Amino acid sequence: MAIVGHTHDTSIHRRMCVRCGYDGRGVREGVFRTADPWCPNCGCDFRRRPPLSYAEMEGLCGIPYTSVEPVVPSPARRKRNARAWLQRFERCLAAIFVLLVSAVVLGQLVYMGLSVIG
């Protein structure tokens, strides 16, 4: 049953990150630090794409806010990207090492097989 005149926001009016849908307390209330204006979940830059509700995105209440500030990745996202690159590099090195060891072992087995026959 709907309550007429209630003050609680419905889900259509709850602000969330427009990239990942995160709707933590700071995002819902618009309280995020100016020194760290990024989504804590995905790193979306709130200066470029501020949290909006479905009603704001669809134009049902007010004009959505847009910014012209440049998009800057969050420090956490840059660190995460660097870490992912290092992990891929380590996996490639491990694969090369395994291939080299396999080639040496296979070479030894072939050599031992030929020496037994000959």
Beta strands, then each sheet from edge to edge (+ up, - down):
end
